[in-house]
């Protein structure tokens, strides 16, 4: 893959802030023609630097409680646990991590009672050794999946 230059980085920076910016406007901001800008975006997409575009919806129901389940497994890998977690619609994201923990599971639930039910179900899975729950009080910085390392 070719090395990214300043124009590519400028495109990525602008698109990470506003993925719906018109090509004409983007081209004007970086000082290239529309066709040259389109070619660069196409290259960035095909090379996997730009993996997609998304709508960052936010919380539709202000009553939702977001929490992390910090999970230690009996042994890894434990694909059965991942399959069972994927079956819960409350599970938003599962990350395998290094260190004392094995999985960090982000969930959204309508109540503390619902959180407890999900947590108890996860804690009683055969391959789960321990679960710690951390409720998200506030998101001070949230770049979502749109953040790009430049």
C-alpha positions as CSV (number, residue, x, y, z in Angstrom):
1,X,0.0,0.0,0.0
2,X,1.2,3.5,-0.8
3,X,2.1,5.8,2.0
4,X,-0.6,8.3,2.9
5,X,0.3,11.9,2.1
6,X,-1.0,15.2,3.5
7,X,-3.9,15.4,1.2
8,X,-5.0,11.8,2.2
9,X,-4.7,12.8,5.8
10,X,-6.7,15.9,5.2
11,X,-9.5,13.9,3.5
12,X,-9.6,11.5,6.4
13,X,-9.7,14.2,9.0
14,X,-12.6,16.0,7.2
15,X,-14.5,12.8,6.6
16,X,-14.1,11.7,10.2
17,X,-15.9,14.9,11.2
18,X,-18.5,15.0,8.4
19,X,-18.8,11.9,6.3
20,X,-21.7,13.5,4.3
21,X,-19.7,16.4,3.1
22,X,-20.2,17.0,-0.7
23,X,-17.2,16.0,-2.8
24,X,-17.1,19.5,-4.3
25,X,-16.8,21.1,-0.8
26,X,-14.2,18.5,0.3
27,X,-12.2,19.1,-2.9
28,X,-12.3,22.8,-2.3
29,X,-11.1,22.4,1.3
30,X,-8.1,20.3,0.4
31,X,-7.2,22.1,-2.8
32,X,-7.8,19.3,-5.4
33,X,-10.3,18.8,-8.2
34,X,-13.4,16.8,-7.6
35,X,-12.2,14.0,-9.8
36,X,-8.8,13.8,-8.0
37,X,-10.6,13.9,-4.6
38,X,-13.0,11.1,-5.7
39,X,-10.1,9.0,-6.9
40,X,-8.3,9.4,-3.5
41,X,-11.5,8.5,-1.6
42,X,-12.0,5.4,-3.8
43,X,-8.4,4.4,-3.2
44,X,-8.8,4.9,0.6
45,X,-11.9,2.8,0.6
46,X,-10.4,0.0,-1.6
47,X,-7.3,-0.2,0.5
48,X,-9.3,-0.5,3.7
49,X,-8.2,2.8,5.3
50,X,-11.8,3.9,5.1
51,X,-13.8,0.9,6.2
52,X,-17.3,2.4,5.9
53,X,-19.6,5.3,6.8
54,X,-22.2,5.2,9.5
55,X,-24.9,7.2,11.1
56,X,-24.1,8.0,14.8
57,X,-27.6,7.8,16.2
58,X,-27.2,8.4,19.9
59,X,-29.5,7.2,22.6
60,X,-33.1,7.0,21.3
61,X,-34.5,6.2,24.7
62,X,-33.0,8.5,27.4
63,X,-33.9,5.9,30.0
64,X,-31.4,3.3,28.8
65,X,-28.6,2.3,31.2
66,X,-25.3,1.5,29.6
67,X,-22.8,-0.7,31.4
68,X,-19.7,-2.8,31.0
69,X,-19.5,-6.4,32.1
70,X,-15.8,-7.1,32.8
71,X,-15.4,-10.8,32.4
72,X,-12.7,-13.3,33.4
73,X,-13.0,-16.7,31.7
74,X,-12.1,-20.1,33.1
75,X,-9.9,-20.6,29.9
76,X,-9.6,-19.0,26.5
77,X,-10.7,-19.1,23.8
78,X,-14.3,-19.7,24.7
79,X,-16.3,-19.4,21.6
80,X,-19.4,-20.7,23.3
81,X,-19.5,-17.7,25.5
82,X,-19.1,-15.4,22.5
83,X,-22.0,-17.2,20.8
84,X,-24.2,-16.9,23.9
85,X,-23.4,-13.2,24.3
86,X,-24.2,-12.5,20.7
87,X,-27.7,-13.9,21.3
88,X,-28.5,-11.1,23.7
89,X,-29.9,-8.0,21.9
90,X,-28.8,-5.9,24.9
91,X,-25.1,-6.6,24.0
92,X,-23.8,-3.8,21.9
93,X,-20.1,-4.7,21.8
94,X,-17.8,-7.5,22.9
95,X,-14.0,-6.9,23.0
96,X,-11.3,-9.5,23.8
97,X,-8.6,-7.9,25.9
98,X,-5.2,-8.8,27.3
99,X,-4.4,-8.7,31.0
100,X,-6.4,-10.0,34.0
101,X,-9.7,-9.7,32.1
102,X,-10.7,-11.6,29.0
103,X,-13.8,-9.8,27.7
104,X,-15.3,-6.4,28.0
105,X,-19.0,-6.5,27.1
106,X,-20.9,-3.2,26.6
107,X,-24.6,-3.5,27.2
108,X,-27.7,-1.2,27.1
109,X,-30.7,-2.1,29.2
110,X,-33.9,-0.3,30.2
111,X,-33.4,-0.8,34.0
112,X,-31.1,-1.8,36.8
113,X,-33.3,-4.9,37.3
114,X,-32.7,-5.8,33.6
115,X,-29.0,-5.2,34.1
116,X,-29.0,-7.6,37.0
117,X,-30.8,-10.3,35.0
118,X,-28.3,-10.1,32.1
119,X,-25.4,-10.0,34.5
120,X,-26.6,-13.1,36.4
121,X,-27.2,-15.0,33.2
122,X,-23.6,-14.2,32.0
123,X,-22.1,-15.0,35.5
124,X,-23.7,-18.5,35.4
125,X,-22.3,-19.5,32.0
126,X,-20.0,-22.5,32.4
127,X,-16.8,-20.9,31.1
128,X,-17.2,-17.6,33.0
129,X,-15.1,-17.4,36.1
130,X,-15.9,-13.9,37.3
131,X,-18.0,-10.8,36.2
132,X,-17.6,-7.2,37.5
133,X,-20.2,-4.7,36.4
134,X,-19.5,-1.0,35.8
135,X,-22.3,1.3,35.0
136,X,-21.4,4.1,32.6
137,X,-22.3,7.4,34.3
138,X,-21.4,9.7,31.4
139,X,-19.4,9.6,28.2
140,X,-16.9,12.4,28.3
141,X,-15.3,11.6,25.0
142,X,-17.0,9.4,22.4
143,X,-15.6,9.1,18.9
144,X,-17.5,5.9,18.2
145,X,-16.2,3.9,15.2
146,X,-15.6,7.0,13.1
147,X,-12.3,7.9,14.8
148,X,-9.3,7.6,12.5
149,X,-5.7,7.4,13.6
150,X,-3.7,9.8,11.4
